[in-house]
């Protein structure tokens, strides 16, 4: 029987999500998480592949706006919930779904598609490049001390109800989005995503807790959400603090929140799984080694419309460069593009027949797009070729950002 790919109907969601769970190992999500994903799913942007009555493939996209260098919010499709049944691998199911998704993204006028990859090796062939990394920390607070600025003493840290504090926390988050590339602006409904806290997923830790940092004016300038995991052995307590979110608008609030987390009674380790690679805490701790920083890939970016994407961000220096872009999967992007930017916010990208200065794939252009991975580092790996001497360094400086891009939460 021929396979059929079609847009998801609302009454098909359970069968569709069941197959996704099967593709990811067959462990069912707890009811709270399942219902959250049901509420966030956009059926009109979701695809199912059916073999008769059986769903054997799934893919979807969320409607996002993602911050880019300069603070603009660029429309982006958050590709998600991609899975293929083990019985239907190597039959072109994934390629067919990605073909349809990216065609739909282009038709919707969204310059970008983004995703987090369960297996990063899969998505490079579809033009997605790793654009952000996340840093994990495991800080031994018995041996690591904090050095905080004097202004932190003027910050009041106060415990608050997780739900009742949501509006204040969201205001802080919204202000931070334009400061750091890679952060998705919260669409309606997504404000609940960070609060998901099913007991089954806590691993023995406490329910989610929240503190806010208030400046001298009484305004909330930051917040931290965390859990405490009590542990004991023959020598006494070995408790751990598990940081879920920590966002702050200024250095004083940032330092005050970390100091609070370091000082929770009966805990000797602070863990944070998803932090920016340039997190200020690296400059507050007395010993980075005993903070055990480690990296993993996070947001993968795919330029669906090269011209609109490159014109949608700003550049750190003036640049006039012709890029030869290779894009086999979305051939409308292939060819030469002239990027002209004044370094002050104005940028334009147009088709050209002029000789190329640099040659690269759309995948590597996606990696460099948010400013965290330099064109020079990609060139050192043979991923970018300099065709006109002197153009690589200038273009790399223009693309680079002042802060590391960061995906603040998964999807």
N, C-alpha and C positions, 0 to 999 in steps of 0.2 A: 504494500500500500504506500502511495506517495505521501511524503510529509507535507503538512500544511502549516505555513507561518501566518499568523493573523494578530491583529491588535486585540489586547486583552479585554474581555468582557468582565464586568464587575462580579457576576455570579460564577466566574471561573477562577477567582482569585485564590481560593483555598487549594484547588488542585494544582494551580500554577506555583504557589509557594511551597506546597508539599514536594514538588519536583526539585525546587531550588534547594530545599533542605537535604534531599537525597543526593544531589550533586555535591553538596558540601559535607558529606559523610553520614547523613541519615539521622543526625541528632536533632530532635525537634526543639525549636525555640520555646521558651516559656511563654505562657499566655500573654503576659503583659507586653513582652517584646513583639510578639506576633501581631498583637492588635495595634501597636505603635506603627509597625511597618505597613499594616493594612491601611491605616489612616493617612500615611505619607505617600503611598503608592499613587502615581498618576496613571490610571488605566489607559488613557489615550496616548501615553508615551511608553507603553509597555507592550512587549511582544511575547507571544507564546508559540512554540512549535509543537504541533500535535501529530501523533501517529495514531490515527483512528480516534479513540476516546482518551488516549493517554497523552498527557503533556510530557514532552521529552526535552524541551529547551525553554529557557526564560531569559529575558533581558529587559531592562527598563532604563528610564532616564528621569532624573529630577530636574525641575526648572530652577536653576541657581543664577546668582550674580556673584562673581568672584572678584576680589580686589586684585589690582595689578599695580605695577610701579607707577607712582604718581597719585594713587588714591582712587582712581576711577573704578567703578564696578562694571565689569564686562559680562554680558549674558553668557552663560555656560550651561551645557547639558551635563549633569552629574550621572554618568553611566554607572549602573548599579544592578545588583541582583541577577548577575549573568551566570548561568549554569546550564550544563548539558548532561542529560542522563548517561550513566556509564554504558548503557546498552546502545547508545547512538553516537558514540565518539567516532571521529575521523570520517564523518559523512557530510562535512561542510556546514553543519548546523550553526556553529559559532560564527563562521565567516559570513553566512547569510544574514544572521541577526546583526552583526556589526555593520555590514553593508547597508541594511535598511535603517539602522539607527543613525548612522552618519549622514545618509541621504536626507533623513528627516530633520536632523540638526541643521543641515545646510538650508533646507527649505524653510525652516523656522527663523532663519536669519541670525542664528547664534554663532559667533566666531569661534567658540571654543567647545571642546568636549573634555571632561576631566573624569578621572576615576582613581580609586584605590585598588590595588591589585592583590588578589589572593596568591597569584603566581605571576611575578613581574615578567617572566620570560615570555608569557603569552602575548602581551599587548604591544610590544615593540613592532611586530609585523603589521599592526593596524595603525601605526604612526604615533603612538603614545610614547612620550619621553618622560623620564623621571625628572620632576621639576622642584620637588621639595623633599627634605628629609625631616624625620622626627628624632629627637634625642630622648633616650630613657636615662633616668638617674636612679641610683640606689645609694643613698647617702648614709654613712655610718655617723650618726649624730653623737656617739660617744667620743669620736676622735676628730670630727670636723666641726669647726666653729664658724659662726657668721660674723662678718664685719659690716655693720649697717651704717648708713649715713645718719648724722644727728637728727635730721628732719623726721626720721622714723619714730622718734620718741613723742612726736606730736600727733601721731596717728592712733586713733582708737580702733581696736579690733574687737568686734562684737559678734557673738553667736546669734544666728537668726534662723527662722524657719525656712527650709529649703524652698517651699512653694511660695510663701509670702514675700520672700526676698527676690522673686524672679524678675519683677519689673526693674528694680535697681540694678541687678546683675546684667540684664539685657541692655540697659542703657550704657553701661560700661563696655560691654562687648561691641555694641554698634559703633561706639566711638573708636574702638581699636581696629575695626575692620579696615578702615581707610588708611591706617598707619602701616599695615603690614601686608604685602602681597600674599595671595593664596588663601586668604580667609573668606569663607562664604558668608554673605549677608544672610541673616536668618529670614527665610520665607515663612509665612503664616503656618503654624503647626510645628515648625522646627525648634521653637523655643522649649518644647517639651523633651526634645531628644536628649539633651545633657542630663535630664532629671530621671531618666529611666533607671530604676533601682530594684529590680526583682530580687527577692531574698535568695532565690536559687543561684543567682550569678555573683553573689558576694564572696564566696569562698571562705566563709567563716568570719568575714569582717562585719563591722557595724553597718546600720543603714547610713545612707548618704547624709553628711552634715555640711553646714555652710557657715562661714564667717564673712563679714564684710569689714572693709577698712574705711574709716571715716576720717577725713581731713579736719583741720581746725575749724572749717566752716560748717562741719556736720554733714557735708555731702559724701555720698558713697563714692570712693575713688578706686575701689578694687574689691575682689571677692576671691575666696578659695572654697572649692567643694572637695570633700575628702571623706575617706572612711578610716576607721581605726580597727586594726586586726590584733586582738589580744593573743599573745602566745606566752607560754611559760615553760621553763625547764627546771632542773634541779638547782640552778643558780639564781632563779628568780624570773622576773618579767623579761620578755624578748619582743615586746609589741612593735608593730609597724604602722606607719601612717601611709596610706595610699592616696596620693593626690590625683584627683580627677580633673579639676580645672583650677587654674590660678591666673586671673587676668587683672591688671591694674593700670591706671592711667599715668602714674608718676613713680619716680624712684622710691619715694618715702613709703607709699602704699605697698609697692612691690616688696621692699625689704621687711616691712612690718608683718606682712602675711607669711613670708618664709620664716621669720623669727617665731611667729606663733606656731607654725607647724613643727619646727624644730623643738619646741618646748612642751609638747603635750606629754603629760605624765605617763609613765610606764611604757614609753615607746623609745626605741633606740635606733630605728631606721626610718628614713623617709624615702618613699618610692614615688616616682613620677614617670609615667609611661609615654607621654606625648608632649614634649616641650620643643620650642624653637631651638635650633642649633646654636644660636647666639643669645640664649636666655641669660638675663642679667645675673641669675644665681651663680653662674660660673665665676663671676667676679666678686661675689659676696662670700663664697666658701673659702676656708683656710687651706683646703687640700682637695684639688680637683680629682686626683687619682682615687682617693677614698670616697669620691662621689660616684665613681664608676660610670661615666658617660658612655653610651653606646648609641649607634645610629642605625636606622633602617629607612628604606624608601617610604615615601608617603603619598603625595599627590602626583599623579601622572597627567600630563597635559598634551592635548592633541589640537593643533590649529586646524580648524575646519575651513576657515576663510582667512588665508594668510594676510591679505590686504587689510581687512577690517581689524584683525587681531593686532597686527603690528602698529596700526594707526591708533589703536585704542589705549595704548599705554604711553607713558612719557619716558624720556631717556636722560641719563645722568650727564651726558655731554652731547654737544652738537655732532651729528653724523650724517654723512651722505654716502651710502654704500649700496651696491647692487648685489643681491643675493641670488644665487642659482639654487633653486629648491627642487629636490627630488621627492616625489610623492606618488608612488605606484598605486596606492589604495584609493586616494582621492585625487585623480589626475588633474582636476581643475586648478589645483594649487601648484602644479609643476611649472617650471620655467623660471624666468628672471623677474625679480621684483626690485624696484628702486625704493629704498627707505631713506627719507630725508626728515631729520628732526633738528630742532634748534636748541635742544637741551633745556628749554624753559617751559615745555608743556605742549608745544605744537609739533605734530608728526603727521606725515603722509606716506602712503605706500601705494605704488602704482606699477602696472605692467611696464616693461621696458625691453628694448632690443639692444641696449648698451652692453658692452662687455661686462662679464661678472667679476666682482672683486673677491667674493667668497662663495664656496660651494658646500652645501650641507643638506642633509635629509630633513624632512618635516619633523621627524622624531627628535632630532637634535635641536631643531629650532624650538620645539616644545620644551625641551629641557632648559634652554637658555631664557625662555620667554619671561619668567617671573623674576629674573635677575639674581638667582641664587647660584646658578652654575654658569661659569664663564665660558665664553667662546674660546678663549685661549686654552682652558683645560680640556675642552672637547677637541681642539686642534692637536693638543699634545697626545691624545689618544687616537689620532687619525680620523676623527669623526667630522672635522671641519677642515677644508682645504683653502689656503690663502692663494688666490690667483693673481692678485696685484700686491706686490710687497708694500708693507706698511698699513694695510687696511685692517688686518686682523686685530691689532692692538687697539686701534681707535674704535672699531665696532664693539670690541669686548668691553671697553670702558663705558661706552654708551649704554649697553645692555645691562651692565651690572647695577645692582641696587644697593641702597644704604643699609638695609636690614635684610636678614635672611627671610625668604618666603616661608610660610608655615600654614599647614592645614590644621585648623584648630579643633576639628572633630571629624569623625568618620561619617560615612553615609553608605 
